Amino acid sequence: MVFMLVAMYLRGTKLNKKQLAAIVILGTLAASWRSECVYYLAAIPVLLALLCARRLLRPLAVGAVTALVLAGYFVCSRYSSALMGEAWQYKMIALCYQTAALVQDADPVEDAEALADIDRVFDVEFCRANPETHGNELRGGMIAGRGGSAEDWSACQKAIIKLALKYPKSMLRERAGVFYNTLRQRQNGQSNQKIAFASAFLLYEGEPTQDDQKSFLQDSAAVQPLNKELRRTFIVDMASSTDFAGGLIDLTWWMLPPFVLLGLALAVLLVQRRWMLFFAAGTFFARIPLVFLTAPDTYFMYYLTPFIAGYAVAAAAVLYAVLKRKLKSERITG
């Protein structure tokens, strides 16, 4: 959707009704796809306003598209909540590690009220008694046998925010650890993320258990690989071998290069005051700090959007420079 808006801006063509409808649909999907993607509700109006400033879109259309995307987001959110049941139960798992760091550094006397509110959802006593416990063991100990209502979760959230504002270093230290382990991605000479990604594909080898899964596999020939053994061998080799493709596969999972490229692109666009491109690239870059603060674990997939965008923006910049130089050369020789 973002690339579509940028293309329209660079072309200088006015948007028609079909394109506006596509923006509404894509914008709603983008904002609703994952919980941290809610920031698209702020990014979309900004990009539309820049189109409006160039007279490619009427102010009324900007307001209408924004309102429809907002309405679509709330409808999708309600539907998602209905499918998941109590949404706060998922959030409880997502905020477990951040809460643990804050609880362990909090003062038991000064922060007694906040700790009591957190204890309505998380096991504060277990957390404070086991500061060396990490990972699934920590998460399991903090939420095992815990119940609560939406009201309890609301009070718990407020207490977490209160402690985060009081102990920002604790929060940042824990978040930096999660980010480092996501960035590092290596254990015993292999890429953790590569193995996890490959394992997810291998899970689909099992026989379907639900009627809808059986129906999908029977009615959709395209989901079956042409050669199951070749597929399995390729995935296993890619996941387990550090020498696969000369080691290049491992390097492609490293997140830092595309993040740096995206940051450099933002800096250049800001200096050049190319606002449409700046805010478009910024929409992708904003995902990095948002995921940094909210990622429930060290999964590469959380950073997939800026990972792809960093290389895409860099490739577009190189292509633009080559074409610009070629056009300049043709004008001189012509």
C-alpha positions in Angstrom: 0.0 0.0 0.0 2.8 2.4 0.9 4.6 1.7 -2.3 1.4 2.2 -4.2 0.9 5.7 -2.7 4.6 6.6 -3.4 4.2 5.5 -7.1 1.1 7.7 -7.5 2.9 10.6 -5.9 6.0 10.3 -8.2 3.8 9.8 -11.2 1.8 12.8 -10.4 -1.5 11.2 -11.4 -4.7 11.7 -9.5 -6.2 8.8 -7.7 -9.5 7.3 -9.0 -12.2 5.6 -7.1 -10.8 2.1 -7.7 -7.4 3.1 -6.3 -9.0 4.8 -3.3 -11.0 1.6 -2.6 -7.8 -0.4 -2.8 -6.1 1.9 -0.4 -9.0 1.5 2.1 -8.8 -2.3 1.9 -5.0 -2.5 2.0 -4.9 0.2 4.7 -7.4 -1.7 6.9 -5.4 -5.0 6.4 -2.1 -3.3 7.2 -3.3 -1.7 10.4 -5.1 -4.8 11.6 -2.6 -7.5 10.6 -0.7 -7.4 13.9 -1.3 -5.4 17.1 1.9 -3.3 16.7 0.7 -2.3 13.2 -1.9 0.1 14.6 0.5 2.9 13.9 -0.6 2.7 10.2 -3.7 4.6 11.4 -1.5 7.6 11.9 0.8 7.0 8.9 -1.9 6.6 6.3 -3.5 10.1 6.8 0.0 11.7 6.7 0.8 10.1 3.3 -2.7 11.0 2.0 -2.2 14.6 3.1 1.0 14.8 1.1 -0.9 13.6 -2.0 -3.5 16.2 -1.2 -0.9 18.9 -1.0 0.2 18.0 -4.5 -3.4 18.2 -5.6 -3.6 14.5 -6.5 -6.3 14.0 -3.9 -9.2 16.1 -2.6 -9.4 16.9 1.1 -12.8 15.2 1.3 -11.3 12.0 -0.1 -8.5 12.1 2.5 -11.1 12.4 5.3 -13.3 9.7 3.8 -10.4 7.2 3.3 -9.1 7.8 6.8 -12.5 7.3 8.3 -13.1 4.1 6.4 -9.7 2.7 7.3 -10.4 3.6 11.0 -13.8 1.9 10.9 -12.4 -1.1 9.1 -9.7 -1.4 11.7 -12.2 -1.5 14.6 -14.3 -4.1 12.8 -11.3 -6.3 12.2 -10.1 -5.8 15.8 -13.5 -6.9 17.1 -13.6 -9.9 14.9 -10.0 -10.8 15.9 -10.9 -10.5 19.6 -14.0 -12.7 19.1 -11.8 -15.4 17.5 -9.1 -15.2 20.2 -11.4 -14.9 23.2 -10.1 -12.7 25.9 -7.5 -10.6 24.2 -5.8 -9.7 27.5 -4.7 -13.3 27.9 -2.5 -12.9 24.8 -1.2 -9.6 26.0 -0.3 -11.1 29.3 2.1 -13.5 27.5 3.4 -10.6 25.3 4.3 -8.4 28.3 5.7 -11.1 30.5 9.4 -10.4 30.1 9.1 -6.6 30.4 7.0 -7.0 33.5 9.5 -9.4 35.1 12.3 -6.8 34.7 10.2 -4.1 36.3 9.0 -6.2 39.1 12.5 -7.4 40.0 13.8 -3.9 40.2 10.8 -2.3 41.9 11.0 -1.3 45.6 8.7 -3.6 47.6 7.7 -0.8 49.9 7.4 2.3 47.7 5.9 0.3 44.8 3.7 -1.9 46.9 0.5 -0.7 45.3 1.7 -1.2 41.8 3.1 -4.7 42.6 -0.2 -5.6 44.2 -2.0 -4.6 40.9 0.5 -6.6 38.8 0.0 -9.6 41.1 -3.6 -9.8 40.1 -2.3 -11.2 36.8 1.3 -12.2 37.2 2.9 -14.1 40.1 5.0 -11.3 41.6 6.4 -13.5 44.4 7.7 -16.1 41.9 9.3 -13.4 39.7 11.1 -11.7 42.6 12.3 -15.0 44.1 13.7 -16.2 40.7 15.7 -13.3 39.2 18.1 -15.7 37.4 15.2 -17.5 35.6 14.6 -16.6 32.0 12.8 -17.7 28.9 9.8 -20.1 28.9 10.6 -21.1 32.5 10.1 -17.6 33.7 7.0 -17.0 31.6 5.5 -20.3 32.8 6.2 -19.5 36.4 4.7 -16.1 36.2 1.4 -17.0 34.6 1.0 -20.7 35.7 -2.4 -21.0 37.3 -3.1 -17.3 37.2 -6.6 -16.1 36.3 -8.2 -12.7 36.5 -10.7 -10.6 34.7 -10.5 -7.8 32.1 -10.6 -5.4 35.1 -7.6 -7.1 36.7 -5.7 -6.8 33.4 -6.6 -3.1 33.1 -5.2 -2.4 36.6 -2.2 -4.5 35.8 -1.4 -2.6 32.6 -1.6 0.7 34.5 0.8 -0.6 37.1 3.2 -1.8 34.4 3.2 1.6 32.7 3.7 3.3 36.1 6.8 1.2 36.9 8.1 1.6 33.3 8.1 5.4 33.7 9.7 5.1 37.1 12.3 2.5 36.1 13.0 3.2 32.4 16.5 1.7 32.6 15.1 -1.6 33.7 12.8 -1.7 30.8 15.4 -0.7 28.3 17.9 -3.2 29.6 15.5 -6.0 29.2 14.4 -4.9 25.8 18.0 -4.5 24.7 18.7 -8.1 25.7 15.7 -9.4 23.7 16.8 -7.3 20.7 20.5 -8.5 21.0 19.4 -12.1 21.1 17.2 -11.6 18.0 20.0 -9.8 16.2 22.6 -12.4 17.2 20.5 -15.3 16.1 23.2 -17.9 16.6 23.6 -20.8 18.9 26.1 -23.7 18.6 27.3 -22.2 15.3 23.9 -22.1 13.7 21.2 -19.5 13.2 18.4 -19.8 15.7 16.0 -18.0 13.5 16.8 -20.0 10.4 16.2 -23.3 12.3 12.9 -22.0 13.8 11.7 -20.9 10.3 12.6 -24.2 8.8 11.0 -26.1 11.6 7.7 -24.2 11.1 7.6 -25.5 7.5 8.4 -29.0 8.5 5.5 -29.0 10.9 3.1 -29.0 8.0 4.2 -32.5 7.1 1.8 -34.0 9.6 -1.5 -35.4 8.7 -4.4 -32.8 9.0 -6.6 -33.3 12.0 -9.5 -30.9 11.5 -12.2 -31.2 8.8 -11.4 -27.7 7.3 -7.7 -28.6 7.0 -8.5 -31.9 5.3 -10.9 -30.1 2.9 -8.3 -27.4 2.1 -5.6 -30.0 1.3 -7.9 -32.1 -0.8 -9.4 -29.3 -2.8 -6.2 -27.3 -3.3 -3.7 -29.1 -5.4 -1.2 -26.2 -5.2 -0.5 -26.7 -1.5 1.1 -30.1 -2.2 4.8 -30.1 -3.1 5.9 -31.7 -6.3 8.4 -33.8 -4.5 8.0 -34.1 -0.7 11.4 -35.8 -0.1 13.2 -33.1 -2.1 11.4 -30.4 -0.1 12.2 -32.0 3.2 15.9 -32.5 2.3 16.3 -28.9 1.1 14.7 -27.5 4.3 16.8 -29.7 6.6 20.0 -29.0 4.8 19.3 -25.2 4.8 18.5 -25.2 8.5 21.2 -27.5 9.9 24.2 -26.8 7.7 26.4 -23.7 8.2 28.1 -24.3 4.8 24.9 -24.4 2.8 25.3 -22.1 -0.2 28.8 -21.2 1.0 27.4 -19.8 4.3 25.5 -17.0 2.5 22.1 -18.2 3.8 23.2 -17.5 7.4 24.3 -14.0 6.4 20.9 -13.2 4.9 19.2 -13.5 8.3 21.3 -10.7 9.8 18.9 -7.8 10.5 21.4 -5.0 11.1 22.4 -4.2 7.5 18.9 -3.4 6.2 18.1 -1.4 9.4 21.2 0.7 8.9 20.3 1.2 5.2 16.8 2.2 6.1 18.1 4.7 8.7 20.6 6.2 6.2 17.8 6.5 3.6 15.7 8.4 6.1 18.6 10.8 6.9 19.2 11.5 3.2 15.5 12.1 2.5 15.2 14.4 5.5 18.2 16.5 4.3 16.7 16.6 0.8 13.3 17.5 2.2 11.6 14.9 0.1 8.7 14.5 2.5 6.6 11.9 0.7 9.5 9.5 0.4 10.7 10.4 3.9 7.4 9.6 5.6 6.9 6.4 3.4 10.3 5.1 4.5 9.6 6.3 8.0 6.5 4.2 8.1 8.6 1.1 7.7 11.3 2.3 10.1 8.8 3.1 12.8 8.2 -0.7 13.1 11.7 -1.1 14.6 11.2 0.9 17.8 7.7 -0.4 18.2 8.7 -4.0 18.0 11.8 -3.3 20.1 9.4 -2.2 23.0 6.7 -4.8 22.5 8.3 -8.0 21.1 7.3 -10.9 23.3 10.3 -13.0 22.2 13.4 -13.2 20.0 11.6 -14.0 16.7 13.0 -12.7 13.4 9.5 -12.5 11.9 8.6 -9.5 14.1 11.1 -7.4 12.2 10.3 -8.8 8.8 8.8 -5.6 7.4 11.7 -3.3 8.0 14.1 -6.1 7.1 12.6 -6.3 3.6 12.0 -2.6 3.3 15.7 -1.7 4.1 16.9 -3.7 1.1 14.0 -2.6 -1.1 14.6 1.1 -0.4 18.4 0.7 -0.9 17.8 -1.1 -4.2 15.4 1.7 -5.3 18.0 4.3 -4.4 20.6 2.6 -6.5 18.3 2.2 -9.4 17.2 5.8 -9.2 20.9 7.0 -9.2 21.7 4.8 -12.2 18.7 6.0 -14.2 19.4 9.6 -13.3 23.0 9.3 -14.4 22.0 7.6 -17.6 19.5 10.4 -18.4 22.0 13.1 -17.6 24.6 11.4 -19.9 22.0 11.1 -22.7 21.2 14.8 -22.4 24.9 15.8 -22.6 25.6 13.5 -25.7 22.3 14.5 -27.3 
